[in-house]
């Protein structure tokens, strides 16, 4: 019952709030960037905490700051006026450059300040993973803001399509699992309650969302329908893997939820695990099959 309530809250409260924020165009969607910065900081903090339960790690302040820095650079690249924006000179690749700088800082931190080295590999690995997973991957959503068609931004339809693919994958997977998954659960040890029919339903949900976008925004998703189906299938796969991977993180750390920020959902990471893994997949495939924008 609590699972049903949490999903209804996401559908009737969470998604409308997020959609409302993306509809605010001021300063090139600065409110949207601020939301993503907060998500990055929250997710990085939660992942750092989970990893620290079983591993030696660098300080939370350092790791969370570096993770958030990458998202901040992506925001500044988009929000600052072009005339006064040094980040525009390098294009969106400036995000990758700063990502590399954060990795260099982690390596320098261990190489220069460590007094003993028996835990150095673990500290470096956990920090690099946290920065990459919660900081770098989310910037692919921010990069979508630069997409334009005939001189007009298309972030709203693109982001709606992206979110609906992930949400429909998760929701239809859950619905199909409840109805038809009783006798085909447990084949994935990371999440024993997940069923084969649930995974099948996830692909159906993502494809349905993609085909809906194909007909609703036909001026964007031009060409044969199989292109949006390819994107939908890959999105379903990445969403499912993102969800299962976070289950692995939690089981390995011995916790039930990544945090307690969202009633009925757990932490920030519990709510964005599928989104983080799907963002670069969506960005890459849309760029290849429908771009350049």
N, C-alpha and C positions, 0 to 999 in steps of 0.2 A: 504493500500500500504506500509506503514512504517513497518507493521508487517512482510510482505513478505520480504522486504529488510533486516530487522534485522535477519530473519531466514537464508537468503542466506549468510549473512556475517558470521553467526555462522558456517554454513556448509562449506563455501569455505575458511574462514580465521581462525576462532576460533578453530574448531576441528583439522585441520591440524597442528596448532601451538602446541596444547596440545599433539597430537600424536607424533609430532616431539620431544617434550621434554621427553616423556616417553621412546622413543627409545634411548636416551642418557644413556649409561650404567655406565658412570664414577662414581666412588666412590659409587657404589650401588644406582644409580639413584639420586644423590644428587640434580641435577637440578629439578627433579620432586618434591622432598621434599621441596625445596625452593619455588616452585610455590604454593604448598599446604599451606605452612606457610603464604604466602602473601594473599591467598584466605581466610584463617582462620582469619587473622588480619582484612581484609576488611569486611568480613561478620560479625564479632563480633562488629566492630565499627558501622556498619549500624544498626544492631539489637539493640544495646545499644541506639543509637540515637532514633530509633522508640519507644522503650519502655519508654525513658525519656520524650517523649512528653506528656504522660498521667500518668506517675508513678514516684515516688521517686526512685532514683537508686543510686548505688555506683558510684564512679568516673570512667570515661571511661578508663583512663590509667590502673587502677587496673583490670577491667574486661577484657579488650582486652589483657593485658599482661598475665593473667592467662589462657585465652582461647588459646592463641598462645603457651604458655608454654607446653601444652599437646601435641600439634602437634610437637613442637621442641623435646620433649622427644622421640616421635615416630621416628623422623628423626635421632636423635643421636643413638638410639637403632639399627637402620638399617645401618647407614653410617659409624660409627666409626669402625676401625679395631677390630676384635674380641679379639686380644691380649691385647688391651688397652681399652676395652669397659666394664665399670662396669655395664652398663645397660643390657648386655647379660646374666649376672648371673641369673637375675630374669625372663628372657624370655620376651615375649611380654606383660606379665601381669604387667610389670613395668609401662606401659601406664595407666593401670587402677589404680595402686597405686598413681601415680602422679595426676590423676584425683581426687581421694579422698583427696589428700593433698590440691588441689585448693579449694575444697568445705570446707575443714577445715579452710583454710585461710579466706574465706568469712564469716564463722560463727564466727571465732575469731575476725575479723574486727568489726563486729556488737556488739559482746558481750563485747569487751574490750574498744572500742573507742566511741560507741554511747552515747550521752548525754541524748537524749530522744528516746522513743521507739514506738511512734505511727506509724512510717513508716518502722519499722524494718522488719516486715514480707514481705512487698512489696520489699524492697531492697534485702533481701536474695533471694526471689523467682525469681526476674528478673535476678540477677547475676548468680544463679545456672542454670537457664534455658539457658542463653546466653552461659555460659561455656560449658554446655552439648551439646547444639544444634550446635554451630559453632566450638567448640574445640574438644570435645570427639568424636562425630560422624564421623568427617572427618578422624580420625586416622584409621578407618577400611579400608580405601583406602591404607594408608601407610602400614598396616599390610599385604596386599596382596603381597608386594614386597618380603616378606620372603617365599612365596610359591615356591616350586621347584618340578620338576618332573624328575626323573632319574638324579638328581644332577644338573639340569639346571633350571635357573629361568624361570617362566612362567608369569611374570607380564605383559608383552606386550599383549599376547592374552587374558589374564584375564581382563586387564583394557580396552582393545578395546571392548570386549564383554559387560562389565559393562556399558561403555559409550554409546555404540550403543543401548543397551536395553532402557536406559533412553532417549536418543535422539530420537530413533524411536517411543517410546511411545508418547513423546511430539509432534513430527512432524506429525505423522499419526493422532493423536488425533485432532490437529489443522486442517489438511487437510480434514478429515472426517466431522469435525464440520462445515467448510466452505461450503462443498458440500451438506451435508445432515442434518445439525443441525439447520436449520432456525426455524423449528416448534417444537423443543424439547429442547429449552434453558430455563434457569432460575430455574431449579429444585434444584440447589445448590445456596443458597443466598450469600455464600462467594464469588462466581465468577459467576454472572448472565449470562455472555457471553458463559460460558461453556455449551455444549450440551450433551445429552445422547448418541448421535451417536459419538460425539467426544471422550467420555470416552470409548466406545466400540472400536473405532479406536485405542486408546492408547494400549489396550490389544493386538490387532492384530499386531501393530508395534513392541511391545516388544517380542511377540512370534516369529515373523518373524526374528528378530535379534538373538534370542536364537537358533532357528533351523539352521540359517546360521552358527553360531558358532559351533553348534553340528556337522555339516558336514565338516566345514573348519578345525576345530581343533579336529578331532575325537580321537586323541591320548590322549587328556585331558578330553573331555566330553564323557567318555565311558559309555556303558550300554544303557538301553532303552531310547527312545526319550522323554518319559513322564517326566523324571527327569528334563530336561532342560525346558520343558513346565511349570512345577511347579515353577521353579525359575523365568521364564519369567512372569507368571501371578502375582506372589508375587511382582516382580519388578515393574510391571505396576501399581499395587495397591499402593505401597509405593511411587512411583513417582507422581502419581495423588494426593495422600494425602499430600505429601510434597509441591506440587504446590498450592493446595487449602489452606493449613495451612498458607503459606506465604501471601496469599490474606487476610486471617483473621488478621494476624499481621498488615498489611498495613491499612485495613479498620478500625481496632480498634484504630490505631494511627492517622488516618486521613491523610494518605499520598498516593500518586499515585504509586511511586516507592521507593525502599529501598535506592536508591542513584542515582548518575548521572555519574558513572565511565565508563559505557559501552554505547556508542551511540546506540540508538534504543532498548536497552535492560534494561536500568535503572542501578541498582547497582549490586554489586557482589552477594548479596543474591538473587536477582531476577534471576540470572543465575545458581545458585547452589542449589536452594531450593529442587528440586527433587533429586539431587545427595546426599545431606546430609542425607535424610531419607532412601534412597535406599542402601547406602554403607553398613551399618550393616546387612541389609537383604541379600544382595548378598554374603557378607563374610560368614554369618552363614549358608545359604543354600548350597553354594558351598562346604563348609567344611564338612557338614553333608552328602551330596549326592555324592560328588566326592573325598573328602579328605580321609585321611590326606595328605597334601602336605608338 
